[in-house]
Structure formats: C-alpha cells, structure tokens
C-alpha cells in the first residue's frame, strides 16, 4: 500500500543544481551580515529572477517551495540580511494561493521585481508563531472597520510596503493586507492609528513592533477569513518554518566548514589541533547532524507543495525538531572548537552563532517542535 510519505518521494529536477549554483555565485558578492545592504541584495535577487522563482503567477515562476529552500540555504550560508524568506518565499506565494482580488493590481509582479517587499505580522505579546490571534481584533466602526492590537518583531516591519496581519473578527480568524503596496486595501502605513517602532533581532535582521489603535481598513483589506484563513495561515506558517530551516542549514554548513579549516591550521604543541582524535570524532558528528537536517529539510520543502495539511505539518514538525537540535549543538561545538577566538565579535563565528540562535527564537525550540508533533493536526503549542 502506498503511504503518504512514499508519495512524497522526490527526485530533484535538473534545474535545481543550476539554481543553487546561480544563487551562490550572485550572493558571494553580498556576503556578510550588513543590514544596511539588504535593499541592494534584494534588487540583485530580483534582477536575477530569484524572487520570482518560488512564485506561480509571474514571469520566471517555478511554483516550487524547494526552489525557495535552495535560495534560502544560499542566503544563510553567507549570513546575509534579506527579506527573501518572508516576502518572496511565503507572503507572495500565500497571496497567490488566496486569490486576493486586491492583488490583481500587479502586486505579485512588484514583489517578484523587488519593487515591493511584503511581510507577515506573526508574533504578538506571547511570542508564539500564530499561537493566538486573540490580542489583535478587527471590529466594525462608523464607515468601515478598525484594527486594534500589537504585533511584535515583525520581520522588515518598517521597510515593507505590504503588511499581512492575522487578526480575529467575530470569533473567527482573518488575514488582512494593508500598507502602501496595496492601494485598494486600506490606509497607508503612515496613517493615523498605527505606530511602527523599528528594532533589531539578535542576528541583525531588521524588525519592528507595530501597534494598531483603531487603524482604519476597508473590506478590500480582507484576504481570507474563517476556514479559508485558518487553512491559508497554516500553510504560510509551515512555509515560513521550512524556509527558515533551509536558511539555518546553509548557516550550519558554512560554520562547520569554517571550523574544519580552523582545526587544520590551529597549532598546539607543535601539531594541528585537528589531529586530536577526540576533536576529529566530534567534528564527524557535526557532519552527520548536517546530513540529518538536509534530509528532513528537503522532506519539509517538498511537503509544502505536495502533501495534505496533516502530512505537511508532520514533515515540517520533524524538520523543526531536527534543525533546532542540530543548530544548537553545532553552534556550541563550533564556538568551543575555535576556543577563545570563537567568542570574538570580530570573527564570523559569532555571526553564525547568532543566526542559529535567531532561528530558535523565531521558530521555537525543541520542546515547541515536540509539542507541535504531539498536537492534533500539528498545531503549534508551547
């Protein structure tokens, strides 16, 4: 009997290695955790067609979450600050799935072309990834609707032109699209009733806390509601997790490579420390951990587009556990193997350590991953 997992058996198309190579060559010129250069990098990705590649309804689209994962790996491997994950890989693809009428005015084309950045306001005061939307409300008001609530650490929240906001309305979940990039979808982000306070995450990614206080929106701002919103947000949540895991895989791979090179040149007692048998065994264990993450991340990326909701949630949950467990272990081991220099801010090691720590803060730790797997339907609980 064919199982759901067997049905997801995956052979990479011929173009995938080419995409990996093209993304790597392009991003080599933008490597490093400089938040000031994110717009330059985003424009380069757009010019190369890499923002359009994961999408479906634009020129150059491949409609493939695995393509998004390959590009995210290249970004993480070079420790680059980029809105690719939240904008092109998740928000843009989510809007295509939703069939939002307001998006017909060329929003997809603008997202693919890099003219517009979209983001998703996932987190509230509880810090959970869509743990509860009860704190943000869409209520009727004279002449329309108003949005009230607070969103925390919105990725690229101050830089994005289109903001996707999950909220509650009459006891059901809704997803809204507001901002300068969606003229038909409510007031601009500079309007009365919204406060955007820029902040940074521990790994140097731009973010913002956004407070809505009677922020006016129109009915056209509603992308989905009720069961449609529940299903869409569940898919977007899983796609967000999967692309973050791919980013972390790239960062882990580079961190282990750097550590291997260091073990080969660092001398102690007249010999390279990499000749120490205990260190060699520990280093091999890191490579084995990466192989496990590679397998689970690929499974999750394929499931985003090909599996039903239950199998997709399970695939992402498995990747979640494997990735955060390996990320924490690899980050700690690589810093320790570098010795004192591994703690220096002037070396790249600390930057990758922070990137992997940021993964856990955004997506949840091992306990959150196990709770997700144990929960009915794969709903995250922590």
ZALUM-326013 format. One record per residue (C-alpha): residue number from 1; residue in three letters; x, y, z. Coordinates in Angstrom, 1 decimal, padded with zeros to 4 digits. Example, Ala and Ser with C-alpha at 12.3 -4.5 7.8 and 13.67 -1.06 7.14 Angstrom:
+-----+-----+--------+--------+--------+
:   i :  aa :     px :     py :     pz :
+-----+-----+--------+--------+--------+
:   1 : ALA :  012.3 : -004.5 :  007.8 :
:   2 : SER :  013.7 : -001.1 :  007.1 :
+-----+-----+--------+--------+--------+
//
This chain:
+-----+-----+--------+--------+--------+
:   i :  aa :     px :     py :     pz :
+-----+-----+--------+--------+--------+
:   1 : UNK :  000.0 :  000.0 :  000.0 :
:   2 : UNK :  001.3 :  003.4 : -000.9 :
:   3 : UNK :  001.7 :  005.7 :  002.1 :
:   4 : UNK :  001.6 :  009.5 :  002.2 :
:   5 : UNK :  005.3 :  009.5 :  002.8 :
:   6 : UNK :  006.1 :  007.2 : -000.1 :
:   7 : UNK :  004.0 :  009.6 : -002.3 :
:   8 : UNK :  006.4 :  012.3 : -001.5 :
:   9 : UNK :  009.5 :  010.5 : -002.9 :
:  10 : UNK :  011.4 :  013.3 : -004.5 :
:  11 : UNK :  013.9 :  013.5 : -007.4 :
:  12 : UNK :  015.4 :  016.9 : -007.9 :
:  13 : UNK :  014.6 :  018.5 : -011.3 :
:  14 : UNK :  017.6 :  019.2 : -013.5 :
:  15 : UNK :  017.3 :  023.0 : -012.9 :
:  16 : UNK :  017.7 :  022.8 : -009.1 :
:  17 : UNK :  021.5 :  022.4 : -009.1 :
:  18 : UNK :  021.7 :  025.3 : -011.5 :
:  19 : UNK :  019.6 :  027.5 : -009.2 :
:  20 : UNK :  021.8 :  026.6 : -006.2 :
:  21 : UNK :  024.9 :  027.5 : -008.2 :
:  22 : UNK :  023.5 :  030.7 : -009.6 :
:  23 : UNK :  022.2 :  031.9 : -006.2 :
:  24 : UNK :  025.6 :  031.1 : -004.7 :
:  25 : UNK :  027.6 :  033.0 : -007.3 :
:  26 : UNK :  025.3 :  036.0 : -007.1 :
:  27 : UNK :  025.3 :  036.1 : -003.3 :
:  28 : UNK :  029.0 :  035.7 : -002.9 :
:  29 : UNK :  029.2 :  039.4 : -003.8 :
:  30 : UNK :  026.8 :  040.3 : -001.0 :
:  31 : UNK :  028.1 :  038.0 :  001.8 :
:  32 : UNK :  028.1 :  039.3 :  005.4 :
:  33 : UNK :  025.5 :  040.4 :  008.0 :
:  34 : UNK :  025.2 :  044.0 :  006.9 :
:  35 : UNK :  021.6 :  045.2 :  007.4 :
:  36 : UNK :  022.4 :  048.4 :  005.5 :
:  37 : UNK :  022.8 :  046.4 :  002.3 :
:  38 : UNK :  019.6 :  044.4 :  002.3 :
:  39 : UNK :  017.9 :  046.6 : -000.4 :
:  40 : UNK :  021.0 :  046.2 : -002.7 :
:  41 : UNK :  020.9 :  042.4 : -002.2 :
:  42 : UNK :  017.1 :  042.3 : -002.7 :
:  43 : UNK :  017.5 :  044.2 : -006.0 :
:  44 : UNK :  020.2 :  041.7 : -007.2 :
:  45 : UNK :  018.0 :  038.7 : -006.4 :
:  46 : UNK :  015.1 :  040.4 : -008.3 :
:  47 : UNK :  017.3 :  041.1 : -011.3 :
:  48 : UNK :  018.5 :  037.5 : -011.4 :
:  49 : UNK :  014.9 :  036.3 : -011.3 :
:  50 : UNK :  015.4 :  034.6 : -008.0 :
:  51 : UNK :  012.5 :  036.4 : -006.3 :
:  52 : UNK :  010.1 :  035.2 : -009.0 :
:  53 : UNK :  011.4 :  031.6 : -009.0 :
:  54 : UNK :  009.3 :  030.3 : -006.0 :
:  55 : UNK :  006.2 :  032.0 : -007.2 :
:  56 : UNK :  003.4 :  030.8 : -009.6 :
:  57 : UNK :  001.7 :  033.7 : -011.4 :
:  58 : UNK :  004.7 :  035.8 : -012.6 :
:  59 : UNK :  007.2 :  035.6 : -015.4 :
:  60 : UNK :  010.0 :  033.2 : -014.5 :
:  61 : UNK :  007.9 :  031.5 : -011.8 :
:  62 : UNK :  008.6 :  027.8 : -011.0 :
:  63 : UNK :  005.9 :  027.4 : -008.2 :
:  64 : UNK :  008.3 :  025.4 : -006.0 :
:  65 : UNK :  009.0 :  025.6 : -002.3 :
:  66 : UNK :  012.1 :  023.5 : -002.9 :
:  67 : UNK :  013.5 :  026.4 : -005.1 :
:  68 : UNK :  012.7 :  028.8 : -002.2 :
:  69 : UNK :  014.7 :  026.5 :  000.1 :
:  70 : UNK :  017.7 :  026.4 : -002.2 :
:  71 : UNK :  017.8 :  030.2 : -002.3 :
:  72 : UNK :  017.3 :  030.4 :  001.4 :
:  73 : UNK :  020.2 :  028.0 :  002.0 :
:  74 : UNK :  022.5 :  030.2 : -000.1 :
:  75 : UNK :  021.4 :  033.3 :  001.9 :
:  76 : UNK :  022.0 :  031.5 :  005.3 :
:  77 : UNK :  025.3 :  030.1 :  004.1 :
:  78 : UNK :  026.6 :  033.7 :  003.5 :
:  79 : UNK :  024.9 :  035.1 :  006.6 :
:  80 : UNK :  023.1 :  037.7 :  004.5 :
:  81 : UNK :  020.3 :  040.0 :  005.7 :
:  82 : UNK :  017.4 :  039.6 :  003.4 :
:  83 : UNK :  013.6 :  039.7 :  003.3 :
:  84 : UNK :  013.5 :  036.9 :  000.8 :
:  85 : UNK :  012.1 :  034.3 :  003.2 :
:  86 : UNK :  009.1 :  036.4 :  004.5 :
:  87 : UNK :  008.4 :  038.2 :  001.2 :
:  88 : UNK :  009.0 :  036.1 : -001.9 :
:  89 : UNK :  009.0 :  032.6 : -000.3 :
:  90 : UNK :  006.0 :  033.0 :  002.0 :
:  91 : UNK :  003.9 :  036.2 :  001.6 :
:  92 : UNK :  003.9 :  036.3 : -002.2 :
:  93 : UNK :  003.1 :  032.6 : -002.5 :
:  94 : UNK :  000.4 :  032.9 :  000.1 :
:  95 : UNK : -001.3 :  035.7 : -001.8 :
:  96 : UNK : -001.2 :  033.6 : -004.9 :
:  97 : UNK : -002.9 :  030.8 : -003.1 :
:  98 : UNK : -005.5 :  033.1 : -001.6 :
:  99 : UNK : -006.5 :  034.7 : -004.9 :
: 100 : UNK : -006.9 :  038.1 : -003.2 :
: 101 : UNK : -008.7 :  040.5 : -005.5 :
: 102 : UNK : -006.6 :  043.4 : -004.4 :
: 103 : UNK : -003.5 :  041.5 : -005.6 :
: 104 : UNK : -004.8 :  041.6 : -009.2 :
: 105 : UNK : -003.4 :  045.1 : -009.5 :
: 106 : UNK :  000.2 :  043.8 : -010.1 :
: 107 : UNK :  001.3 :  043.2 : -006.5 :
: 108 : UNK :  002.8 :  039.8 : -007.5 :
: 109 : UNK :  004.8 :  041.4 : -010.3 :
: 110 : UNK :  006.0 :  044.1 : -007.9 :
: 111 : UNK :  007.0 :  041.5 : -005.3 :
: 112 : UNK :  008.9 :  039.5 : -007.9 :
: 113 : UNK :  010.6 :  042.6 : -009.3 :
: 114 : UNK :  011.8 :  043.7 : -005.9 :
: 115 : UNK :  009.8 :  047.0 : -006.1 :
: 116 : UNK :  007.7 :  045.9 : -003.2 :
: 117 : UNK :  008.5 :  043.9 :  000.0 :
: 118 : UNK :  005.8 :  042.1 :  001.9 :
: 119 : UNK :  006.0 :  040.9 :  005.5 :
: 120 : UNK :  003.8 :  039.0 :  007.9 :
: 121 : UNK :  003.0 :  040.1 :  011.4 :
: 122 : UNK :  003.2 :  036.7 :  013.0 :
: 123 : UNK :  004.0 :  037.4 :  016.6 :
: 124 : UNK :  002.1 :  039.0 :  019.5 :
: 125 : UNK :  003.0 :  039.5 :  023.1 :
: 126 : UNK :  003.0 :  035.8 :  023.8 :
: 127 : UNK :  005.9 :  035.4 :  021.4 :
: 128 : UNK :  004.4 :  032.3 :  019.7 :
: 129 : UNK :  004.2 :  031.7 :  016.0 :
: 130 : UNK :  000.5 :  032.2 :  015.5 :
: 131 : UNK : -000.1 :  030.8 :  018.9 :
: 132 : UNK : -003.2 :  033.0 :  019.4 :
: 133 : UNK : -004.7 :  035.9 :  017.5 :
: 134 : UNK : -007.0 :  037.0 :  020.3 :
: 135 : UNK : -004.9 :  040.1 :  021.0 :
: 136 : UNK : -005.4 :  041.7 :  017.6 :
: 137 : UNK : -009.0 :  042.5 :  016.6 :
: 138 : UNK : -010.8 :  043.7 :  013.6 :
: 139 : UNK : -014.0 :  045.5 :  014.7 :
: 140 : UNK : -016.8 :  047.3 :  012.9 :
: 141 : UNK : -016.8 :  051.1 :  013.2 :
: 142 : UNK : -018.6 :  054.0 :  011.7 :
: 143 : UNK : -017.8 :  054.0 :  008.0 :
: 144 : UNK : -015.9 :  050.7 :  007.9 :
: 145 : UNK : -013.5 :  048.6 :  010.0 :
: 146 : UNK : -010.8 :  049.3 :  012.5 :
: 147 : UNK : -007.8 :  047.2 :  013.6 :
: 148 : UNK : -006.6 :  047.1 :  017.2 :
: 149 : UNK : -003.7 :  045.2 :  018.7 :
: 150 : UNK :  000.0 :  044.9 :  018.8 :
: 151 : UNK :  002.4 :  042.8 :  016.8 :
: 152 : UNK :  006.0 :  042.1 :  017.9 :
: 153 : UNK :  009.2 :  041.7 :  016.0 :
: 154 : UNK :  007.6 :  041.9 :  012.6 :
: 155 : UNK :  010.3 :  040.9 :  010.0 :
: 156 : UNK :  011.2 :  044.0 :  008.0 :
: 157 : UNK :  008.2 :  045.6 :  009.5 :
: 158 : UNK :  009.4 :  049.2 :  008.9 :
: 159 : UNK :  010.8 :  048.5 :  005.5 :
: 160 : UNK :  007.9 :  046.5 :  003.9 :
: 161 : UNK :  005.3 :  048.2 :  001.8 :
: 162 : UNK :  002.7 :  045.4 :  002.3 :
: 163 : UNK :  001.9 :  044.1 :  005.7 :
: 164 : UNK : -000.1 :  040.9 :  006.1 :
: 165 : UNK : -001.9 :  040.9 :  009.5 :
: 166 : UNK : -003.6 :  037.9 :  011.1 :
: 167 : UNK : -006.4 :  039.0 :  013.5 :
: 168 : UNK : -009.7 :  038.0 :  015.0 :
: 169 : UNK : -013.1 :  039.2 :  013.8 :
: 170 : UNK : -016.4 :  038.0 :  015.3 :
: 171 : UNK : -014.7 :  034.9 :  016.8 :
: 172 : UNK : -013.1 :  033.8 :  013.6 :
: 173 : UNK : -009.6 :  034.3 :  012.2 :
: 174 : UNK : -009.0 :  036.8 :  009.3 :
: 175 : UNK : -005.9 :  037.7 :  007.3 :
: 176 : UNK : -005.6 :  041.3 :  006.2 :
: 177 : UNK : -003.4 :  043.0 :  003.7 :
: 178 : UNK : -002.6 :  046.7 :  004.4 :
: 179 : UNK :  000.0 :  049.2 :  003.5 :
: 180 : UNK :  001.5 :  051.3 :  000.8 :
: 181 : UNK :  001.7 :  048.4 : -001.6 :
: 182 : UNK : -002.0 :  047.6 : -001.7 :
: 183 : UNK : -003.9 :  050.8 : -002.6 :
: 184 : UNK : -007.2 :  049.0 : -002.5 :
: 185 : UNK : -006.6 :  047.5 :  000.9 :
: 186 : UNK : -007.0 :  050.2 :  003.4 :
: 187 : UNK : -005.0 :  053.2 :  004.6 :
: 188 : UNK : -001.2 :  053.7 :  004.1 :
: 189 : UNK :  001.1 :  052.7 :  006.8 :
: 190 : UNK :  001.7 :  056.4 :  007.7 :
: 191 : UNK : -002.0 :  056.9 :  008.6 :
: 192 : UNK : -003.4 :  057.7 :  012.0 :
: 193 : UNK : -003.9 :  054.7 :  014.3 :
: 194 : UNK : -000.6 :  052.8 :  013.6 :
: 195 : UNK :  002.8 :  053.1 :  015.3 :
: 196 : UNK :  005.8 :  051.4 :  013.9 :
: 197 : UNK :  008.9 :  051.2 :  016.2 :
: 198 : UNK :  012.0 :  049.8 :  014.5 :
: 199 : UNK :  014.0 :  047.2 :  016.3 :
: 200 : UNK :  016.6 :  044.6 :  015.5 :
: 201 : UNK :  016.8 :  040.9 :  016.2 :
: 202 : UNK :  019.8 :  039.2 :  017.8 :
: 203 : UNK :  021.0 :  038.1 :  014.4 :
: 204 : UNK :  020.9 :  041.6 :  012.9 :
: 205 : UNK :  017.7 :  041.2 :  010.9 :
: 206 : UNK :  015.5 :  044.4 :  010.7 :
: 207 : UNK :  012.2 :  044.1 :  012.6 :
: 208 : UNK :  009.6 :  046.3 :  014.1 :
: 209 : UNK :  007.0 :  046.4 :  016.8 :
: 210 : UNK :  003.7 :  047.6 :  015.3 :
: 211 : UNK :  000.8 :  048.9 :  017.3 :
: 212 : UNK : -002.7 :  049.3 :  015.8 :
: 213 : UNK : -005.1 :  051.7 :  017.7 :
: 214 : UNK : -008.3 :  052.0 :  015.7 :
: 215 : UNK : -006.4 :  051.7 :  012.5 :
: 216 : UNK : -009.0 :  052.1 :  009.6 :
: 217 : UNK : -009.2 :  049.5 :  006.9 :
: 218 : UNK : -011.7 :  048.7 :  004.2 :
: 219 : UNK : -013.4 :  045.4 :  003.4 :
: 220 : UNK : -011.0 :  045.1 :  000.5 :
: 221 : UNK : -008.2 :  044.5 :  003.0 :
: 222 : UNK : -009.6 :  041.1 :  003.9 :
: 223 : UNK : -007.5 :  038.4 :  002.1 :
: 224 : UNK : -009.3 :  035.5 :  003.8 :
: 225 : UNK : -011.4 :  034.7 :  006.8 :
: 226 : UNK : -012.9 :  031.8 :  008.7 :
: 227 : UNK : -011.9 :  028.3 :  007.5 :
: 228 : UNK : -010.1 :  029.8 :  004.4 :
: 229 : UNK : -008.0 :  032.0 :  006.7 :
: 230 : UNK : -007.2 :  029.1 :  009.0 :
: 231 : UNK : -006.0 :  026.9 :  006.1 :
: 232 : UNK : -004.1 :  029.7 :  004.5 :
: 233 : UNK : -002.3 :  030.7 :  007.6 :
: 234 : UNK : -001.5 :  027.1 :  008.5 :
: 235 : UNK :  000.1 :  026.7 :  005.1 :
: 236 : UNK :  002.0 :  030.0 :  005.4 :
: 237 : UNK :  003.2 :  029.1 :  008.9 :
: 238 : UNK :  004.6 :  025.8 :  007.6 :
: 239 : UNK :  006.2 :  027.5 :  004.6 :
: 240 : UNK :  007.8 :  030.1 :  006.9 :
: 241 : UNK :  009.2 :  027.4 :  009.1 :
: 242 : UNK :  010.5 :  025.3 :  006.2 :
: 243 : UNK :  012.3 :  028.2 :  004.6 :
: 244 : UNK :  013.9 :  029.2 :  007.9 :
: 245 : UNK :  015.1 :  025.7 :  008.4 :
: 246 : UNK :  016.8 :  025.8 :  005.0 :
: 247 : UNK :  018.4 :  029.1 :  005.9 :
: 248 : UNK :  019.7 :  027.5 :  009.1 :
: 249 : UNK :  021.0 :  024.6 :  007.1 :
: 250 : UNK :  023.1 :  026.9 :  005.0 :
: 251 : UNK :  024.5 :  028.6 :  008.1 :
: 252 : UNK :  025.3 :  025.3 :  009.8 :
: 253 : UNK :  027.1 :  024.1 :  006.7 :
: 254 : UNK :  029.3 :  027.1 :  006.5 :
: 255 : UNK :  030.0 :  027.2 :  010.2 :
: 256 : UNK :  031.2 :  023.5 :  010.1 :
: 257 : UNK :  033.3 :  024.2 :  007.1 :
: 258 : UNK :  034.9 :  027.2 :  008.8 :
: 259 : UNK :  035.6 :  025.1 :  011.9 :
: 260 : UNK :  037.2 :  022.3 :  009.8 :
: 261 : UNK :  039.5 :  024.8 :  008.2 :
: 262 : UNK :  040.4 :  026.2 :  011.6 :
: 263 : UNK :  041.2 :  022.8 :  013.1 :
: 264 : UNK :  043.6 :  022.2 :  010.2 :
: 265 : UNK :  045.7 :  025.3 :  010.8 :
: 266 : UNK :  045.5 :  026.0 :  014.5 :
: 267 : UNK :  048.7 :  024.7 :  016.1 :
: 268 : UNK :  049.1 :  023.4 :  019.6 :
: 269 : UNK :  052.1 :  021.6 :  021.0 :
: 270 : UNK :  053.6 :  021.6 :  017.5 :
: 271 : UNK :  050.7 :  020.0 :  015.7 :
: 272 : UNK :  047.4 :  021.0 :  014.2 :
: 273 : UNK :  044.6 :  020.5 :  016.8 :
: 274 : UNK :  042.6 :  018.7 :  014.1 :
: 275 : UNK :  044.8 :  015.7 :  014.6 :
: 276 : UNK :  043.4 :  015.2 :  018.1 :
: 277 : UNK :  041.2 :  012.1 :  017.9 :
: 278 : UNK :  038.5 :  013.4 :  020.2 :
: 279 : UNK :  038.1 :  016.6 :  018.2 :
: 280 : UNK :  038.0 :  014.5 :  015.0 :
: 281 : UNK :  035.2 :  012.4 :  016.3 :
: 282 : UNK :  033.3 :  015.4 :  017.5 :
: 283 : UNK :  033.8 :  017.0 :  014.1 :
: 284 : UNK :  032.5 :  014.0 :  012.2 :
: 285 : UNK :  029.4 :  014.0 :  014.5 :
: 286 : UNK :  028.7 :  017.5 :  013.2 :
: 287 : UNK :  028.7 :  016.4 :  009.6 :
: 288 : UNK :  026.3 :  013.6 :  010.5 :
: 289 : UNK :  024.0 :  016.1 :  012.1 :
: 290 : UNK :  024.0 :  018.2 :  009.0 :
: 291 : UNK :  023.1 :  015.2 :  006.8 :
: 292 : UNK :  020.1 :  014.6 :  009.1 :
: 293 : UNK :  019.0 :  018.2 :  008.7 :
: 294 : UNK :  019.4 :  018.1 :  004.9 :
: 295 : UNK :  017.1 :  015.1 :  004.6 :
: 296 : UNK :  014.4 :  016.5 :  006.9 :
: 297 : UNK :  014.5 :  019.9 :  005.4 :
: 298 : UNK :  014.1 :  018.5 :  001.9 :
: 299 : UNK :  011.2 :  016.4 :  003.1 :
: 300 : UNK :  009.6 :  019.5 :  004.6 :
: 301 : UNK :  010.1 :  021.7 :  001.5 :
: 302 : UNK :  008.6 :  019.0 : -000.8 :
: 303 : UNK :  005.6 :  018.6 :  001.6 :
: 304 : UNK :  004.8 :  022.3 :  001.5 :
: 305 : UNK :  003.5 :  022.0 : -002.1 :
: 306 : UNK :  002.7 :  018.3 : -002.4 :
: 307 : UNK :  001.2 :  017.0 :  000.8 :
: 308 : UNK : -002.1 :  017.4 :  002.5 :
: 309 : UNK : -002.3 :  019.6 :  005.6 :
: 310 : UNK : -001.7 :  016.7 :  008.1 :
: 311 : UNK :  001.3 :  015.2 :  006.3 :
: 312 : UNK :  002.8 :  018.7 :  005.7 :
: 313 : UNK :  002.5 :  019.6 :  009.3 :
: 314 : UNK :  004.2 :  016.3 :  010.3 :
: 315 : UNK :  007.0 :  016.8 :  007.8 :
: 316 : UNK :  007.6 :  020.4 :  009.0 :
: 317 : UNK :  007.5 :  019.2 :  012.6 :
: 318 : UNK :  010.1 :  016.6 :  012.0 :
: 319 : UNK :  012.3 :  019.1 :  010.3 :
: 320 : UNK :  011.7 :  021.6 :  013.1 :
: 321 : UNK :  013.0 :  019.2 :  015.8 :
: 322 : UNK :  016.0 :  018.0 :  013.8 :
: 323 : UNK :  017.0 :  021.5 :  012.7 :
: 324 : UNK :  016.8 :  023.3 :  016.1 :
: 325 : UNK :  018.5 :  020.4 :  017.9 :
: 326 : UNK :  021.4 :  020.3 :  015.3 :
: 327 : UNK :  021.6 :  024.1 :  015.2 :
: 328 : UNK :  022.1 :  024.5 :  018.9 :
: 329 : UNK :  024.6 :  021.7 :  019.1 :
: 330 : UNK :  026.6 :  022.8 :  016.0 :
: 331 : UNK :  026.7 :  026.4 :  017.2 :
: 332 : UNK :  028.0 :  025.5 :  020.6 :
: 333 : UNK :  030.5 :  022.9 :  019.3 :
: 334 : UNK :  032.0 :  025.2 :  016.7 :
: 335 : UNK :  032.4 :  028.1 :  019.1 :
: 336 : UNK :  034.1 :  025.7 :  021.6 :
: 337 : UNK :  036.4 :  024.2 :  019.0 :
: 338 : UNK :  037.5 :  027.7 :  018.0 :
: 339 : UNK :  038.5 :  028.4 :  021.6 :
: 340 : UNK :  038.7 :  032.0 :  022.8 :
: 341 : UNK :  038.7 :  033.4 :  019.2 :
: 342 : UNK :  035.3 :  031.8 :  018.7 :
: 343 : UNK :  033.9 :  034.3 :  021.2 :
: 344 : UNK :  035.3 :  037.4 :  019.5 :
: 345 : UNK :  032.8 :  039.6 :  017.7 :
: 346 : UNK :  035.5 :  040.3 :  015.0 :
: 347 : UNK :  035.3 :  036.8 :  013.7 :
: 348 : UNK :  032.4 :  035.4 :  011.5 :
: 349 : UNK :  031.8 :  032.6 :  014.0 :
: 350 : UNK :  029.8 :  034.8 :  016.4 :
: 351 : UNK :  027.6 :  036.0 :  013.5 :
: 352 : UNK :  026.6 :  032.5 :  012.5 :
: 353 : UNK :  026.1 :  031.6 :  016.2 :
: 354 : UNK :  023.6 :  034.5 :  016.5 :
: 355 : UNK :  021.9 :  033.5 :  013.2 :
: 356 : UNK :  021.3 :  030.0 :  014.5 :
: 357 : UNK :  020.1 :  031.4 :  017.9 :
: 358 : UNK :  017.7 :  033.6 :  015.9 :
: 359 : UNK :  016.2 :  030.5 :  014.3 :
: 360 : UNK :  015.2 :  029.1 :  017.7 :
: 361 : UNK :  013.7 :  032.4 :  018.8 :
: 362 : UNK :  011.7 :  032.8 :  015.6 :
: 363 : UNK :  010.5 :  029.2 :  015.2 :
: 364 : UNK :  010.6 :  027.7 :  018.7 :
: 365 : UNK :  012.9 :  025.4 :  020.5 :
: 366 : UNK :  013.0 :  021.5 :  020.7 :
: 367 : UNK :  010.1 :  021.5 :  023.2 :
: 368 : UNK :  008.0 :  023.6 :  020.9 :
: 369 : UNK :  008.8 :  021.2 :  018.0 :
: 370 : UNK :  007.8 :  018.1 :  020.1 :
: 371 : UNK :  004.6 :  019.8 :  021.2 :
: 372 : UNK :  003.8 :  020.6 :  017.6 :
: 373 : UNK :  004.3 :  016.9 :  016.6 :
: 374 : UNK :  002.2 :  015.8 :  019.6 :
: 375 : UNK : -000.7 :  018.2 :  019.0 :
: 376 : UNK : -003.7 :  017.1 :  016.8 :
: 377 : UNK : -003.3 :  018.4 :  013.3 :
: 378 : UNK :  000.2 :  019.7 :  014.0 :
: 379 : UNK : -000.9 :  022.9 :  015.6 :
: 380 : UNK :  002.0 :  024.6 :  017.4 :
: 381 : UNK :  001.7 :  024.6 :  021.2 :
: 382 : UNK :  004.4 :  026.0 :  023.5 :
+-----+-----+--------+--------+--------+
//
